[in-house]
Amino acid sequence: MDNQIVEGREAEAGITALLSRPEVAYLHARNVLAGCYMFTVTRP
């Protein structure tokens, strides 16, 4: 398990970097300030 905090305009690069790792199947996106789950990102 890993995590990465990125600003909105850097989100696409962060998603791409994490999904480029073969051991990563999906990502859970969270709102850091509110502390809540927002959505899941999966491979195409």
LOZA-267037 format. One record per residue: residue number from 1; residue in one letter; z negated, y negated, x of N, C-alpha, C in turn. Coordinates in steps of 0.001 Angstrom, whole numbers, plus 500000, padded with zeros to 6 digits. Example, Ala and Ser with C-alpha at 12.3 -4.5 7.8 and 13.67 -1.06 7.14 Angstrom:
BEGIN
{1,A,{492200,505690,513190},{492200,504500,512300},{492200,503300,513200}} {2,S,{492920,502250,512850},{492860,501060,513670},{492130,499970,512900}} 
***
This chain:
BEGIN
{1,M,{500000,501168,500844},{500000,500000,500000},{500000,498768,500891}} {2,D,{500733,497761,500459},{500839,496524,501225},{500954,495386,500226}} {3,N,{500817,494193,500709},{501023,493037,499851},{501588,491894,500669}} {4,Q,{502206,490982,499953},{502806,489812,500585},{502743,488678,499572}} {5,I,{502250,487538,499995},{502218,486365,499129},{503340,485439,499551}} {6,V,{504192,485078,498584},{505313,484176,498862},{505383,483105,497790}} {7,E,{505909,481950,498151},{506167,480876,497195},{507395,481252,496369}} {8,G,{507555,480656,495208},{508642,480981,494295},{510020,481022,494925}} {9,R,{510353,480023,495723},{511693,479985,496319},{511894,481032,497407}} {10,E,{510821,481644,497875},{510903,482689,498907},{510762,484094,498323}} {11,A,{510635,484180,497005},{510388,485468,496355},{511511,486473,496599}} {12,E,{512745,486052,496499},{513864,486986,496665},{513850,487615,498056}} {13,A,{513594,486817,499088},{513545,487346,500455},{512368,488316,500615}} {14,G,{511229,488006,500019},{510074,488893,500087},{510324,490210,499387}} {15,I,{510954,490149,498215},{511296,491359,497468},{512269,492212,498265}} {16,T,{513297,491589,498811},{514293,492312,499600},{513656,492982,500806}} {17,A,{512780,492267,501505},{512123,492825,502695},{511257,494029,502342}} {18,L,{510467,493918,501289},{509600,495037,500916},{510395,496232,500407}} {19,L,{511429,496003,499583},{512225,497116,499074},{513136,497730,500125}} {20,S,{513321,497066,501255},{514133,497648,502332},{513369,498743,503069}} {21,R,{512060,498815,502839},{511240,499857,503454},{511377,501141,502639}} {22,P,{511780,502243,503263},{512039,503476,502506},{510832,504025,501751}} {23,E,{509633,503723,502199},{508438,504240,501524},{508045,503427,500283}} {24,V,{508733,502313,500048},{508425,501465,498897},{509354,501831,497748}} {25,A,{508778,502288,496632},{509564,502679,495463},{509665,501537,494455}} {26,Y,{508632,500697,494364},{508617,499609,493404},{507592,498567,493839}} {27,L,{507650,497396,493223},{506714,496311,493510},{506068,495856,492205}} {28,H,{504826,495491,492268},{504155,494836,491149},{504016,493365,491512}} {29,A,{504577,492493,490708},{504466,491056,490932},{503260,490539,490160}} {30,R,{502493,489686,490827},{501276,489150,490219},{501243,487638,490385}} {31,N,{500562,486983,489502},{500303,485560,489618},{499009,485422,490418}} {32,V,{499093,484907,491623},{497936,484841,492508},{496848,483924,491953}} {33,L,{497229,482796,491403},{496229,481853,490891},{495492,482403,489672}} {34,A,{496236,482987,488743},{495612,483524,487532},{495067,484933,487746}} {35,G,{495584,485624,488780},{495122,486976,489075},{495643,488032,488126}} {36,C,{496755,487748,487463},{497239,488714,486477},{498601,489297,486875}} {37,Y,{498839,490507,486363},{500106,491209,486553},{501189,490491,485769}} {38,M,{502386,490367,486382},{503497,489711,485687},{504621,490697,485358}} {39,F,{505118,491435,486366},{506228,492355,486131},{506366,493306,487306}} {40,T,{507202,494344,487124},{507508,495329,488162},{508939,495110,488632}} {41,V,{509164,495249,489920},{510504,495187,490498},{510826,496578,491017}} {42,T,{511970,497134,490583},{512391,498457,491019},{513719,498376,491752}} {43,R,{514047,499441,492416},{515340,499503,493115},{516465,499579,492083}} {44,P,{517656,499028,492429},{518800,499104,491491},{519288,500531,491336}} 
***
